[in-house]
Amino acid sequence: MRFADILKMCFDSLSRRKGRTILTVLGVFIGCTSIIVMVSIGAGMQESYDQMLKNMGDLSIIEVYRGYNQSTGTQTESKLDDKAVESFHEIAGVQAVMPKASLDNYNISFKAGINDRYSADWGNFAGIDVSALEDMGYELVSGRYPQSSDEVVVGQYFAYNFKDTLMPDGRNYVNRYNWDENGNIDTENVPDPFFDPLKTDVKMLLTSWDDSGNETTPYSVDLKVVGVLKEDQGKGYETSEGVMMDINALKSLIYDLTGKTDTKFEYSSINVKAESLDAVADVEQAIKDLGYSTYSMQSMRDELNKQTRQIELMLGGLGAISLFVAAIGITNTMIMSVSERTKEIGIMKALGCYVRDIRAMFLMEAGSIGLLGGVLGLLFSYIISVGINLFSFGAFGGGGVTWELIKQALIGGENVTRVSVIKPELIIFALVFSVMVGLVSGYQPANKAVKISALEAIRNE
C-alpha cells in the first residue's frame, strides 16, 4: 500500500467514529494543556528570578574579598594587592579585573558651582582602575571614560545630592523620586538637577579627626569630571551617587594626606568579570582555590534555577497524570477499533496487504489522535498563558488590553516579567510527547490487529 492510501484509510476510520475520536482527542488535549501551562508557570518563575538578578547587577561579575578561615574565625594570608590583581588576570575565562579602594577614615563632602553655591554633605567614593571601566561593563549616560589619572567619573544621580545654598529650605534640593498614578517610581520623567557635573566645577572635601577627637581642616580636591555612569548597584553604590577616581590618583591623594607612601597598598575588594555566564563558575572556583572569598549573582542564580527546575518537574508531573489518563483512552479506543474492524483486517490480509501496512495504519490513527490533541492543547495553552500574563499586567483592572500588552504577554520585553512563559523547547516537547503517547498507546492494539487470522476473521464476521 502507498503511504497516501494508508493516510486516507486512517482519516476515513477516524471520521466514521467522530464521537469516539473527539472524546479521545479531548483527553490528549486536556493532558497536553495541563503539562504546558504547569511547566510554563515554572518557567515564568525562572524569568522573574532572572529579571530580579539582572536588576541587581551584572551576573558575570565576581566580587573578591580576603579569604576567611571559618575554623579560626580569622582572615587568611591572601591579600588584595597588585599581586592578586595579576594572578586574577592569568585565570582562564577572565575578561577584566577591577581593584577597588575607599577612604574609610575620612568624612567626604562636596562643593560645586561658583562660590561653592551647591553643597552635598556626603557622598560615596571609590578608587578604581578607570582603564577597565569599559571592559567591566560600566555604561555611560553622558560624557566619556577617563583617559588620564586626573580625570574622574560620577554616578548617574551624583548631582541630586546637592542643595542650593541660596534657596530657602524646602526648595533647595531636587527630588528625583517622582511617583506615577499607580504608586510606582516614574523613571521616565525625572527632573533635571541644579547643575550638570560635566560643565560645573566640583571639588571634594576630606576631613578626619585628630587625637583629641576634633575634626581637622577640610582637605580640598578639585575633581575633573569627564563622564556620568549609568546606575548599577551590582557594581557599587558609587555608580548611583558617588565619585570614581583612578586608583593611582587615590594613592597619590593618600600620600598627600598622610605623607606616607605605602608600597604594600591593599584594596578593599576586587571585581572580576568573566567572559561569559558559562565561565563564571570555573573562574569563581579558581579564585577560591587561590585562598580568597567570593560572591557572585551567578551563585544565587544557580540555586534559584535548581529550585525552579524542581518546581517545573513537580508541576509537569501533575500535568502528566492527565496525559496518562488520555493514553489509557487512546488504547481503549484503538482496541475497540480493532475489534470492530476484524472483517476489514481479514479482507486486507486476503488481498495480500502487508502486515507492516496494517500495523502502520493503526499506529497512524493513534499518532494522529495524539498530534491533533497536542496541537489543540498547545493553541489553548497559549490562550491561557496570555490571559494569565495580561491579568498579572493589570490589563483587566481598568488599563485595557492593547496589542502591545498582548505582544509582551507572548514574547516578553524589556523590564517585563511574565507569570507564564512558553519556551520553544516546551512547544517541541509537548507535540513530540503527545504523538509518542499516541503511538505507544496504539502499539499493542496494532500488534493485535496484525495477529488476526484472515480466514478466521472472514469466517467469524
C-alpha positions as CSV (number, residue, x, y, z in Angstrom):
1,M,0.0,0.0,0.0
2,R,1.1,3.5,-0.7
3,F,1.6,6.0,2.1
4,A,-1.2,8.1,0.7
5,D,-3.6,5.1,0.8
6,I,-2.7,4.4,4.5
7,L,-3.2,8.0,5.3
8,K,-6.6,8.1,3.6
9,M,-7.8,4.9,5.4
10,C,-6.6,6.4,8.7
11,F,-8.6,9.6,8.4
12,D,-11.7,7.7,7.0
13,S,-11.6,5.5,10.0
14,L,-11.3,8.4,12.5
15,S,-14.1,10.4,10.7
16,R,-16.5,7.4,10.7
17,R,-16.4,7.4,14.6
18,K,-16.5,11.1,15.2
19,G,-17.9,11.0,18.7
20,R,-15.3,8.5,20.0
21,T,-12.5,10.3,18.2
22,I,-13.5,13.7,19.6
23,L,-13.6,12.3,23.1
24,T,-10.2,10.6,22.8
25,V,-8.7,13.8,21.3
26,L,-10.2,15.7,24.2
27,G,-8.3,13.6,26.7
28,V,-5.0,14.3,25.0
29,F,-5.9,18.0,24.6
30,I,-6.6,18.3,28.4
31,G,-3.4,16.4,29.3
32,C,-1.2,18.4,26.9
33,T,-2.7,21.7,28.1
34,S,-2.1,20.8,31.7
35,I,1.6,20.0,31.1
36,I,2.3,23.1,29.1
37,V,0.5,25.5,31.4
38,M,2.0,23.9,34.6
39,V,5.6,24.0,33.2
40,S,5.1,27.5,31.8
41,I,4.3,28.8,35.3
42,G,7.6,27.3,36.5
43,A,9.4,28.9,33.5
44,G,7.7,32.2,34.5
45,M,9.2,31.9,38.0
46,Q,12.6,31.5,36.4
47,E,12.1,34.6,34.2
48,S,11.1,36.5,37.3
49,Y,14.2,35.4,39.2
50,D,16.4,36.3,36.2
51,Q,14.8,39.7,35.9
52,M,15.3,40.3,39.6
53,L,19.0,39.3,39.4
54,K,19.5,41.4,36.3
55,N,18.2,44.5,38.1
56,M,20.5,43.7,40.9
57,G,23.6,43.7,38.8
58,D,25.8,42.0,36.2
59,L,25.7,38.3,36.6
60,S,29.2,37.8,35.1
61,I,30.9,39.9,37.8
62,I,32.5,38.2,40.8
63,E,33.3,40.2,43.9
64,V,36.5,39.0,45.6
65,Y,37.4,39.6,49.3
66,R,40.2,38.4,51.6
67,G,39.9,34.8,52.4
68,Y,38.2,33.8,55.7
69,N,39.1,30.8,57.8
70,Q,35.8,29.6,59.3
71,S,37.5,27.3,61.8
72,T,39.6,30.0,63.4
73,G,37.3,33.0,62.6
74,T,40.2,35.0,61.1
75,Q,41.2,36.2,57.7
76,T,43.7,34.2,55.7
77,E,47.1,35.5,54.4
78,S,45.6,36.1,51.0
79,K,45.8,39.8,50.4
80,L,44.0,42.0,47.8
81,D,47.1,43.7,46.4
82,D,48.6,44.2,43.0
83,K,50.0,40.7,43.0
84,A,46.4,39.4,43.4
85,V,45.2,41.5,40.5
86,E,47.9,40.0,38.3
87,S,47.0,36.5,39.4
88,F,43.4,37.0,38.6
89,H,44.3,38.3,35.1
90,E,46.0,35.0,34.4
91,I,42.9,32.9,35.1
92,A,41.3,31.4,32.0
93,G,37.9,32.9,31.2
94,V,38.6,36.3,32.8
95,Q,37.7,39.4,30.7
96,A,38.6,42.2,33.1
97,V,39.8,42.9,36.7
98,M,39.0,46.0,38.6
99,P,40.6,46.7,42.0
100,K,38.6,49.0,44.4
101,A,39.7,51.1,47.4
102,S,38.0,53.6,49.6
103,L,38.7,56.4,52.1
104,D,37.2,54.8,55.2
105,N,39.0,57.1,57.7
106,Y,37.7,60.4,56.1
107,N,34.4,62.2,56.1
108,I,33.6,63.1,52.5
109,S,31.6,66.1,51.3
110,F,31.3,68.1,48.1
111,K,31.0,71.6,46.8
112,A,30.1,72.7,43.3
113,G,29.4,75.9,41.3
114,I,30.6,79.5,41.5
115,N,31.4,80.4,45.1
116,D,30.5,76.9,46.2
117,R,26.8,77.6,45.7
118,Y,25.9,73.9,45.7
119,S,26.8,71.7,48.6
120,A,26.5,67.9,49.4
121,D,27.2,66.8,53.0
122,W,28.0,63.2,52.0
123,G,28.8,61.0,49.0
124,N,30.1,57.6,48.1
125,F,33.7,57.4,46.9
126,A,35.8,54.6,45.3
127,G,39.2,54.4,43.8
128,I,39.2,52.1,40.8
129,D,41.2,51.2,37.7
130,V,39.4,53.6,35.3
131,S,41.1,52.0,32.3
132,A,39.0,48.9,32.9
133,L,35.6,50.7,33.1
134,E,34.5,49.8,29.6
135,D,35.7,46.1,29.8
136,M,33.9,45.7,33.1
137,G,30.6,46.8,31.5
138,Y,30.1,50.2,33.0
139,E,27.8,52.2,30.8
140,L,28.0,56.0,30.2
141,V,24.9,58.2,30.5
142,S,26.9,61.2,29.2
143,G,30.5,62.3,28.7
144,R,33.3,59.9,28.2
145,Y,35.6,57.4,30.0
146,P,38.7,58.9,31.7
147,Q,41.8,59.0,29.6
148,S,44.2,60.0,32.4
149,S,44.6,59.6,36.1
150,D,43.5,63.1,37.0
151,E,40.0,62.6,35.4
152,V,37.1,61.1,37.3
153,V,33.6,59.9,36.6
154,V,30.5,60.2,38.8
155,G,27.3,58.2,39.4
156,Q,24.1,58.8,37.5
157,Y,22.4,60.7,40.3
158,F,25.5,62.4,41.8
159,A,24.2,65.9,41.2
160,Y,20.9,65.2,43.0
161,N,22.8,65.0,46.3
162,F,23.5,68.8,46.2
163,K,21.5,71.5,47.8
164,D,21.3,75.1,46.6
165,T,22.6,77.2,49.5
166,L,21.0,80.4,48.0
167,M,17.5,78.9,48.1
168,P,15.2,78.5,51.2
169,D,14.6,75.1,52.8
170,G,12.0,73.0,51.1
171,R,13.1,74.3,47.6
172,N,16.8,74.0,47.9
173,Y,17.0,70.4,46.6
174,V,15.7,68.4,43.6
175,N,13.8,65.3,44.4
176,R,14.5,62.7,41.7
177,Y,11.8,60.3,43.0
178,N,8.5,61.1,41.2
179,W,5.5,58.8,41.6
180,D,3.0,58.0,38.9
181,E,-0.7,57.5,39.4
182,N,-0.2,53.8,40.1
183,G,2.2,54.5,43.0
184,N,5.3,53.4,41.1
185,I,8.5,55.4,40.7
186,D,8.4,57.3,37.4
187,T,11.8,56.8,35.9
188,E,10.9,58.5,32.6
189,N,10.1,62.0,33.8
190,V,13.0,62.7,36.2
191,P,13.5,66.5,36.8
192,D,16.9,67.9,36.0
193,P,19.3,68.6,38.9
194,F,20.5,72.1,39.7
195,F,23.7,71.7,37.6
196,D,25.5,69.5,35.1
197,P,28.6,68.0,36.7
198,L,30.3,67.8,33.3
199,K,30.0,71.6,33.0
200,T,30.4,72.7,36.6
201,D,33.5,73.0,38.8
202,V,33.3,70.3,41.5
203,K,35.5,69.7,44.5
204,M,35.7,67.1,47.2
205,L,36.4,67.9,50.8
206,L,38.0,65.4,53.1
207,T,38.0,65.7,56.9
208,S,39.3,63.4,59.6
209,W,39.7,63.6,63.4
210,D,42.8,64.3,65.4
211,D,43.9,62.5,68.6
212,S,41.7,64.8,70.6
213,G,38.6,63.8,68.6
214,N,38.4,67.2,66.9
215,E,37.6,67.4,63.2
216,T,40.6,68.5,61.0
217,T,40.6,71.3,58.5
218,P,39.0,70.1,55.3
219,Y,41.4,69.0,52.5
220,S,40.1,70.2,49.2
221,V,40.5,68.1,46.0
222,D,39.4,69.6,42.6
223,L,37.6,67.0,40.5
224,K,37.8,67.0,36.8
225,V,34.5,65.2,35.9
226,V,34.5,63.8,32.4
227,G,31.7,61.2,32.5
228,V,28.5,60.2,34.2
229,L,28.0,56.4,34.6
230,K,24.7,54.6,34.5
231,E,23.5,53.4,37.9
232,D,24.3,49.7,38.5
233,Q,24.1,48.7,42.2
234,G,25.7,45.4,41.4
235,K,29.0,47.3,40.5
236,G,28.8,49.5,43.6
237,Y,26.7,52.2,45.2
238,E,29.1,54.8,43.8
239,T,27.5,54.3,40.4
240,S,24.4,55.9,41.8
241,E,25.5,59.0,43.8
242,G,29.3,58.7,44.1
243,V,32.6,59.6,42.6
244,M,35.1,57.1,41.0
245,M,38.8,58.2,40.9
246,D,41.7,56.4,39.3
247,I,43.4,54.1,41.8
248,N,46.8,55.7,41.1
249,A,45.4,59.2,41.8
250,L,43.9,57.8,45.0
251,K,47.4,56.5,46.1
252,S,48.8,60.0,45.4
253,L,46.0,61.6,47.4
254,I,46.6,59.3,50.4
255,Y,50.3,60.3,50.2
256,D,49.3,64.0,50.3
257,L,47.0,63.4,53.2
258,T,49.3,61.3,55.3
259,G,52.8,62.0,54.0
260,K,53.4,58.2,53.8
261,T,53.8,56.1,50.7
262,D,52.5,52.6,51.2
263,T,54.3,50.2,48.9
264,K,52.0,47.4,50.2
265,F,48.8,49.1,49.2
266,E,45.8,46.8,49.7
267,Y,42.4,47.1,48.1
268,S,39.1,46.8,49.9
269,S,37.8,44.5,47.2
270,I,38.4,43.4,43.6
271,N,35.8,42.8,41.0
272,V,36.5,40.1,38.3
273,K,34.4,39.9,35.2
274,A,34.1,36.6,33.4
275,E,34.0,36.4,29.6
276,S,30.5,34.7,29.7
277,L,28.0,33.4,32.2
278,D,29.2,29.8,31.5
279,A,32.7,30.8,32.6
280,V,31.6,32.3,35.9
281,A,31.6,29.1,37.9
282,D,35.1,28.0,36.8
283,V,36.6,31.5,37.3
284,E,35.0,31.7,40.8
285,Q,36.3,28.3,41.8
286,A,39.8,29.2,40.5
287,I,39.8,32.4,42.7
288,K,38.6,30.4,45.7
289,D,41.5,27.9,45.1
290,L,43.9,30.9,45.5
291,G,42.5,31.4,49.0
292,Y,40.0,34.2,48.5
293,S,36.4,34.6,49.4
294,T,34.0,35.4,46.6
295,Y,30.4,36.4,45.9
296,S,28.6,36.5,42.6
297,M,25.0,36.7,41.4
298,Q,25.6,33.6,39.3
299,S,25.8,31.5,42.5
300,M,22.4,32.8,43.6
301,R,21.1,32.2,40.0
302,D,22.2,28.6,40.0
303,E,20.4,28.0,43.3
304,L,17.3,29.7,42.1
305,N,17.4,27.7,38.8
306,K,17.7,24.5,40.8
307,Q,14.6,25.4,42.7
308,T,12.6,26.3,39.6
309,R,13.6,23.1,37.9
310,Q,12.3,21.1,40.8
311,I,9.0,23.2,40.7
312,E,8.8,22.6,36.9
313,L,9.2,18.9,37.4
314,M,6.5,18.8,40.1
315,L,4.1,20.9,38.1
316,G,4.9,18.9,34.9
317,G,4.3,15.7,36.8
318,L,0.8,16.8,37.9
319,G,0.0,17.7,34.2
320,A,1.4,14.3,33.0
321,I,-1.2,12.5,35.1
322,S,-3.9,13.9,32.8
323,L,-1.9,12.8,29.8
324,F,-1.5,9.3,31.2
325,V,-5.3,9.1,31.6
326,A,-5.5,10.2,27.9
327,A,-3.1,7.4,26.9
328,I,-5.5,4.9,28.5
329,G,-8.3,6.4,26.5
330,I,-6.3,6.1,23.2
331,T,-5.5,2.4,24.0
332,N,-9.2,1.7,24.7
333,T,-10.3,3.5,21.5
334,M,-7.8,1.6,19.4
335,I,-8.7,-1.8,20.9
336,M,-12.4,-1.2,20.2
337,S,-11.5,-0.1,16.7
338,V,-9.6,-3.3,16.1
339,S,-12.4,-5.4,17.4
340,E,-15.0,-3.6,15.2
341,R,-12.8,-3.9,12.1
342,T,-11.9,-7.6,12.3
343,K,-13.5,-8.3,8.9
344,E,-11.8,-5.3,7.3
345,I,-8.4,-6.6,8.5
346,G,-9.2,-10.1,7.3
347,I,-10.1,-8.8,3.8
348,M,-6.9,-6.7,3.7
349,K,-4.8,-9.7,4.5
350,A,-6.7,-11.9,2.0
351,L,-6.0,-9.4,-0.7
352,G,-2.2,-9.6,0.1
353,C,-1.8,-6.5,2.2
354,Y,1.5,-6.4,4.0
355,V,1.4,-6.8,7.8
356,R,3.6,-3.7,8.2
357,D,0.9,-1.7,6.3
358,I,-1.8,-2.8,8.7
359,R,0.3,-2.0,11.7
360,A,1.3,1.4,10.2
361,M,-2.4,2.2,9.6
362,F,-3.4,1.6,13.3
363,L,-0.3,3.4,14.6
364,M,-1.0,6.3,12.3
365,E,-4.6,6.6,13.7
366,A,-3.2,6.6,17.3
367,G,-0.5,9.0,16.4
368,S,-2.9,11.3,14.6
369,I,-5.1,11.4,17.8
370,G,-2.0,12.4,19.8
371,L,-0.9,15.0,17.3
372,L,-4.3,16.6,17.0
373,G,-4.8,16.7,20.8
374,G,-1.3,18.1,21.2
375,V,-1.8,20.9,18.6
376,L,-5.2,21.9,20.1
377,G,-3.7,21.8,23.6
378,L,-0.8,24.0,22.5
379,L,-3.1,26.6,21.0
380,F,-5.3,26.6,24.0
381,S,-2.3,26.8,26.3
382,Y,-1.1,30.0,24.5
383,I,-4.6,31.5,25.1
384,I,-4.4,30.6,28.8
385,S,-0.8,31.8,29.1
386,V,-1.6,35.2,27.5
387,G,-4.7,35.6,29.8
388,I,-2.6,34.9,32.9
389,N,0.1,37.4,31.9
390,L,-2.4,40.1,30.9
391,F,-4.1,39.6,34.3
392,S,-0.7,39.9,36.0
393,F,-0.1,43.1,34.0
394,G,-3.3,44.6,35.3
395,A,-4.9,44.8,31.9
396,F,-8.3,43.7,33.2
397,G,-8.2,46.2,36.1
398,G,-9.0,49.2,34.0
399,G,-5.9,49.6,32.0
400,G,-7.4,47.9,29.0
401,V,-6.0,45.2,26.7
402,T,-3.7,46.6,23.9
403,W,-1.8,44.9,21.1
404,E,1.5,45.9,22.9
405,L,0.4,44.2,26.1
406,I,-0.6,41.1,24.1
407,K,2.8,41.1,22.4
408,Q,4.6,41.4,25.8
409,A,2.4,38.6,27.2
410,L,3.5,36.4,24.3
411,I,7.2,37.1,23.9
412,G,8.1,39.4,26.9
413,G,10.1,42.5,26.7
414,E,12.5,44.9,28.4
415,N,11.7,45.0,32.2
416,V,8.6,42.8,31.6
417,T,8.1,39.9,34.0
418,R,5.6,37.2,32.9
419,V,3.9,34.7,35.1
420,S,3.6,32.1,32.4
421,V,6.4,31.6,29.8
422,I,6.0,29.0,27.0
423,K,9.5,28.3,25.7
424,P,10.2,27.0,22.2
425,E,11.6,23.8,23.6
426,L,8.4,23.3,25.6
427,I,6.4,23.5,22.3
428,I,8.5,20.9,20.6
429,F,8.4,18.6,23.7
430,A,4.7,18.9,24.1
431,L,4.0,18.0,20.4
432,V,6.5,15.1,20.3
433,F,5.3,13.8,23.7
434,S,1.7,13.9,22.6
435,V,2.5,11.9,19.4
436,M,4.6,9.5,21.3
437,V,1.8,8.9,23.8
438,G,-0.5,8.1,20.9
439,L,2.0,5.7,19.2
440,V,2.8,3.9,22.4
441,S,-0.9,3.6,23.3
442,G,-1.7,2.3,19.9
443,Y,1.2,-0.2,19.6
444,Q,-0.5,-3.1,21.5
445,P,-3.8,-2.7,19.6
446,A,-1.8,-2.5,16.3
447,N,0.0,-5.7,17.1
448,K,-3.3,-7.4,18.0
449,A,-4.6,-6.4,14.5
450,V,-1.7,-7.9,12.6
451,K,-2.1,-11.2,14.5
452,I,-5.7,-11.7,13.4
453,S,-6.0,-14.7,11.0
454,A,-7.5,-13.7,7.7
455,L,-9.6,-16.9,7.3
456,E,-10.8,-16.8,10.9
457,A,-11.7,-13.1,10.6
458,I,-13.8,-13.5,7.4
459,R,-15.5,-16.7,8.7
460,N,-16.4,-15.2,12.1
461,E,-17.7,-12.0,10.6
